[in-house]
Amino acid sequence: MPCPICEKPTETAFRPFCSKRCADVDLAKWFTGGYAIAADDPEDAQELDSQLRQADQQKPH
Protein backbone atom coordinates (compact mmCIF):
# COMPACT_ATOMS: atom_id res chain seq x y z
CA MET A 1 0.00 0.00 0.00
CA PRO A 2 1.55 3.33 -1.01
CA CYS A 3 1.60 6.42 1.19
CA PRO A 4 -1.61 8.40 0.58
CA ILE A 5 0.35 11.67 0.55
CA CYS A 6 3.38 11.01 -1.65
CA GLU A 7 2.80 7.49 -3.05
CA LYS A 8 6.12 6.12 -1.67
CA PRO A 9 6.09 2.68 0.02
CA THR A 10 4.82 2.83 3.61
CA GLU A 11 6.98 2.34 6.68
CA THR A 12 5.65 0.18 9.51
CA ALA A 13 6.37 2.85 12.14
CA PHE A 14 4.29 5.46 10.29
CA ARG A 15 1.66 3.29 8.63
CA PRO A 16 -0.24 4.13 6.44
CA PHE A 17 2.35 6.82 5.69
CA CYS A 18 5.99 6.59 4.62
CA SER A 19 7.32 9.10 7.17
CA LYS A 20 6.46 11.40 10.05
CA ARG A 21 6.47 14.28 7.57
CA CYS A 22 3.66 12.74 5.49
CA ALA A 23 1.73 11.87 8.66
CA ASP A 24 2.05 15.51 9.76
CA VAL A 25 0.94 16.76 6.32
CA ASP A 26 -2.17 14.58 6.61
CA LEU A 27 -2.89 15.84 10.13
CA ALA A 28 -2.53 19.44 8.97
CA LYS A 29 -5.09 18.79 6.23
CA TRP A 30 -7.57 17.62 8.88
CA PHE A 31 -6.87 20.65 11.11
CA THR A 32 -7.24 23.17 8.31
CA GLY A 33 -10.37 21.66 6.79
CA GLY A 34 -8.64 20.15 3.78
CA TYR A 35 -10.67 17.02 4.37
CA ALA A 36 -14.39 17.27 4.88
CA ILE A 37 -17.29 14.89 5.16
CA ALA A 38 -20.36 16.21 3.40
CA ALA A 39 -23.61 16.23 5.35
CA ASP A 40 -27.01 16.41 3.75
CA ASP A 41 -28.88 16.71 7.03
CA PRO A 42 -29.80 20.36 7.74
CA GLU A 43 -29.76 19.62 11.48
CA ASP A 44 -26.03 18.83 11.19
CA ALA A 45 -25.40 22.27 9.69
CA GLN A 46 -27.48 23.98 12.35
CA GLU A 47 -25.66 22.13 15.14
CA LEU A 48 -22.28 23.04 13.67
CA ASP A 49 -23.31 26.69 13.35
CA SER A 50 -24.44 26.70 16.97
CA GLN A 51 -21.18 25.16 18.17
CA LEU A 52 -19.10 27.62 16.17
CA ARG A 53 -21.03 30.57 17.58
CA GLN A 54 -20.54 29.28 21.14
CA ALA A 55 -16.81 28.80 20.58
CA ASP A 56 -16.53 32.30 19.11
CA GLN A 57 -18.28 33.83 22.14
CA GLN A 58 -15.98 31.98 24.55
CA LYS A 59 -12.67 33.07 23.04
CA PRO A 60 -11.07 36.22 24.47
CA HIS A 61 -11.33 39.33 22.28
N, CA and C atoms as a LAMMPS dump frame, in Angstrom:
ITEM: TIMESTEP
0
ITEM: NUMBER OF ATOMS
183
ITEM: BOX BOUNDS ff ff ff
-5.0000000000000000e+02 5.0000000000000000e+02
-5.0000000000000000e+02 5.0000000000000000e+02
-5.0000000000000000e+02 5.0000000000000000e+02
ITEM: ATOMS id mol type element x y z
1 1 1 N 0.847 -1.176 0
2 1 2 C 0 0 0
3 1 3 C 0.893 1.24 0
4 2 1 N 0.72 2.122 -0.968
5 2 2 C 1.549 3.333 -1.008
6 2 3 C 1.057 4.4 -0.019
7 3 1 N 1.931 5.281 0.327
8 3 2 C 1.604 6.418 1.192
9 3 3 C 0.524 7.259 0.503
10 4 1 N -0.55 7.613 1.207
11 4 2 C -1.61 8.403 0.576
12 4 3 C -1.21 9.847 0.255
13 5 1 N -0.103 10.305 0.801
14 5 2 C 0.346 11.675 0.55
15 5 3 C 1.306 11.744 -0.627
16 6 1 N 2.344 10.897 -0.622
17 6 2 C 3.381 11.013 -1.653
18 6 3 C 3.533 9.78 -2.542
19 7 1 N 2.783 8.731 -2.253
20 7 2 C 2.8 7.489 -3.053
21 7 3 C 4.051 6.627 -2.867
22 8 1 N 4.969 6.966 -1.953
23 8 2 C 6.122 6.117 -1.667
24 8 3 C 5.653 4.903 -0.863
25 9 1 N 6.454 3.845 -0.797
26 9 2 C 6.088 2.684 0.023
27 9 3 C 5.964 3.087 1.495
28 10 1 N 5.029 2.484 2.194
29 10 2 C 4.816 2.83 3.605
30 10 3 C 5.892 2.219 4.493
31 11 1 N 6.081 2.843 5.648
32 11 2 C 6.977 2.339 6.677
33 11 3 C 6.108 1.892 7.851
34 12 1 N 6.444 0.752 8.423
35 12 2 C 5.65 0.181 9.506
36 12 3 C 5.443 1.179 10.648
37 13 1 N 6.459 1.907 11.007
38 13 2 C 6.372 2.846 12.139
39 13 3 C 5.403 3.997 11.884
40 14 1 N 5.133 4.309 10.629
41 14 2 C 4.287 5.463 10.294
42 14 3 C 3.035 5.071 9.514
43 15 1 N 2.762 3.807 9.437
44 15 2 C 1.664 3.29 8.633
45 15 3 C 0.376 4.058 8.84
46 16 1 N -0.345 4.462 7.859
47 16 2 C -0.241 4.128 6.442
48 16 3 C 0.661 5.08 5.659
49 17 1 N 1.482 5.841 6.349
50 17 2 C 2.351 6.82 5.691
51 17 3 C 3.762 6.284 5.551
52 18 1 N 4.595 7.006 4.815
53 18 2 C 5.986 6.588 4.62
54 18 3 C 6.913 7.249 5.637
55 19 1 N 6.455 8.344 6.254
56 19 2 C 7.325 9.095 7.167
57 19 3 C 6.486 9.952 8.107
58 20 1 N 7.139 10.483 9.126
59 20 2 C 6.46 11.404 10.049
60 20 3 C 6.011 12.659 9.302
61 21 1 N 6.818 13.087 8.344
62 21 2 C 6.465 14.278 7.568
63 21 3 C 5.122 14.097 6.874
64 22 1 N 4.929 12.969 6.192
65 22 2 C 3.661 12.745 5.494
66 22 3 C 2.503 12.588 6.483
67 23 1 N 2.767 11.972 7.628
68 23 2 C 1.729 11.867 8.66
69 23 3 C 1.338 13.263 9.142
70 24 1 N 2.321 14.135 9.318
71 24 2 C 2.047 15.513 9.756
72 24 3 C 1.308 16.316 8.677
73 25 1 N 1.646 16.094 7.416
74 25 2 C 0.939 16.764 6.319
75 25 3 C -0.534 16.36 6.34
76 26 1 N -0.792 15.073 6.542
77 26 2 C -2.166 14.581 6.61
78 26 3 C -2.91 15.206 7.796
79 27 1 N -2.267 15.248 8.948
80 27 2 C -2.892 15.839 10.134
81 27 3 C -3.209 17.318 9.908
82 28 1 N -2.295 18.026 9.27
83 28 2 C -2.526 19.443 8.975
84 28 3 C -3.73 19.626 8.055
85 29 1 N -3.913 18.705 7.113
86 29 2 C -5.089 18.79 6.234
87 29 3 C -6.371 18.649 7.035
88 30 1 N -6.377 17.762 8.032
89 30 2 C -7.566 17.619 8.875
90 30 3 C -7.799 18.908 9.678
91 31 1 N -6.736 19.448 10.277
92 31 2 C -6.87 20.647 11.111
93 31 3 C -7.334 21.87 10.333
94 32 1 N -6.913 21.979 9.09
95 32 2 C -7.242 23.17 8.309
96 32 3 C -8.485 23.006 7.431
97 33 1 N -9.141 21.861 7.559
98 33 2 C -10.373 21.661 6.79
99 33 3 C -10.133 21.162 5.382
100 34 1 N -8.936 20.684 5.106
101 34 2 C -8.639 20.147 3.783
102 34 3 C -9.438 18.895 3.471
103 35 1 N -9.801 18.179 4.513
104 35 2 C -10.669 17.019 4.371
105 35 3 C -12.017 17.391 4.978
106 36 1 N -13.066 16.985 4.351
107 36 2 C -14.394 17.267 4.882
108 36 3 C -15.34 16.126 4.536
109 37 1 N -16.267 15.889 5.409
110 37 2 C -17.292 14.887 5.163
111 37 3 C -18.593 15.651 4.93
112 38 1 N -19.131 15.489 3.756
113 38 2 C -20.358 16.209 3.401
114 38 3 C -21.536 15.688 4.226
115 39 1 N -22.398 16.59 4.607
116 39 2 C -23.605 16.23 5.347
117 39 3 C -24.806 16.806 4.617
118 40 1 N -25.796 15.964 4.416
119 40 2 C -27.01 16.412 3.753
120 40 3 C -28.103 16.79 4.747
121 41 1 N -27.882 16.462 6.005
122 41 2 C -28.884 16.708 7.033
123 41 3 C -28.796 18.159 7.506
124 42 1 N -29.853 18.951 7.315
125 42 2 C -29.798 20.364 7.741
126 42 3 C -29.576 20.522 9.242
127 43 1 N -29.99 19.535 10.034
128 43 2 C -29.761 19.621 11.479
129 43 3 C -28.267 19.598 11.792
130 44 1 N -27.482 18.854 10.998
131 44 2 C -26.034 18.835 11.191
132 44 3 C -25.452 20.236 10.997
133 45 1 N -25.895 20.924 9.971
134 45 2 C -25.396 22.273 9.688
135 45 3 C -25.81 23.236 10.792
136 46 1 N -27.009 23.109 11.279
137 46 2 C -27.481 23.984 12.352
138 46 3 C -26.694 23.733 13.632
139 47 1 N -26.43 22.467 13.938
140 47 2 C -25.66 22.129 15.136
141 47 3 C -24.237 22.668 15.029
142 48 1 N -23.619 22.523 13.881
143 48 2 C -22.277 23.042 13.672
144 48 3 C -22.254 24.559 13.826
145 49 1 N -23.222 25.229 13.238
146 49 2 C -23.305 26.687 13.347
147 49 3 C -23.435 27.102 14.808
148 50 1 N -24.259 26.396 15.549
149 50 2 C -24.445 26.696 16.967
150 50 3 C -23.142 26.506 17.743
151 51 1 N -22.439 25.415 17.481
152 51 2 C -21.178 25.159 18.172
153 51 3 C -20.124 26.202 17.825
154 52 1 N -20.061 26.607 16.569
155 52 2 C -19.097 27.623 16.172
156 52 3 C -19.398 28.959 16.827
157 53 1 N -20.663 29.317 16.918
158 53 2 C -21.034 30.573 17.583
159 53 3 C -20.661 30.543 19.061
160 54 1 N -20.902 29.415 19.726
161 54 2 C -20.544 29.282 21.139
162 54 3 C -19.035 29.404 21.326
163 55 1 N -18.276 28.751 20.466
164 55 2 C -16.813 28.802 20.576
165 55 3 C -16.312 30.227 20.341
166 56 1 N -16.931 30.928 19.393
167 56 2 C -16.527 32.296 19.11
168 56 3 C -16.814 33.215 20.282
169 57 1 N -17.918 32.994 20.99
170 57 2 C -18.281 33.826 22.138
171 57 3 C -17.367 33.555 23.31
172 58 1 N -16.807 32.354 23.416
173 58 2 C -15.978 31.984 24.55
174 58 3 C -14.526 32.434 24.406
175 59 1 N -14.073 32.678 23.191
176 59 2 C -12.674 33.067 23.038
177 59 3 C -12.492 34.524 23.437
178 60 1 N -11.33 34.843 24.039
179 60 2 C -11.075 36.225 24.468
180 60 3 C -10.919 37.146 23.253
181 61 1 N -11.396 38.348 23.387
182 61 2 C -11.332 39.334 22.282
183 61 3 C -10.254 40.334 22.523
